[in-house]
Amino acid sequence: MLDVSIRKRLNHFELDVSFQAHNEIIVLAGSSGAGKTSILQAIAGLTEPDSGIITLNGKSFFSGKKNSLPARSRNIGYLFQDYALFPHMTVERNIYYGLHKQTTATTGFIIEQLLTVLGISHLLDKYPHQISGGEKQRVALARALATEPDLLLLDEPLSALDEETREECQDELLRLHELWKIPFLIVTHSRSEAEKLGDRVLHLKKGLLVNESRGTMKETLVH
């Protein structure tokens, strides 16, 4: 379980949020500048809150400025909005980049599973500039999950895609979540996307959680 209770002074307001996440998809929704990405960055260890706690499965990530676990030790997958693929590396090298431990047979099996599920096995020798936006998104997902993370953070991962590709990638995210059964935290501005993907949708305004709702479309899809 992910437990977040943090405060942090931002440019125009103070971020002050508390929530928990089990093995579910939590969507952070709200207007630009509401603090959604700041929450992901704090959980990932890319920025530090001013105060509060962040724990995952009983492991403390943050409990004060002097007790902050380095980002590399948190075992979190992070999918950035621009995917952050290395242009000089092939798809295969991008996926294997960042593995914390020596590649094992289990690691190889997991990556093969990801390649199959995401349908990108045929792209391994290509470079990012040679593949489409939807394919880049799938490659970035494979890289984020190749490390066998305990938590996956996704910051507007589908915003640059056309409608058809976006819907396909939403379906892929739902399928991957069923396979991996770890908490997913997704930032989006799209109401329909939030309702389709989220088990719960947390609505933010100027750094505060102002409302929580269920992902009604996902309930329909599941049941």
Secondary structure, 3 states (H helix, E strand, C coil): CEEEEEEEECCCCEEEEEEEECCCEEEEECCCCCCHHHHHHHHHCCCCCCEEEEEECCEEEECCCCCECCHHHCCEEEECCCCCCCCCCCHHHHHHCCCCCCCCHHHHHHHHHHHHHHCCHHHCCCCHHHCCHHHHHHHHHHHHHHCCCCEEEEECCCCCCCHHHHHHHHHHHHHHHHHHCCCEEEEECCHHHHHHHCCEEEEEECCEEEEEEECHHHHHHHC
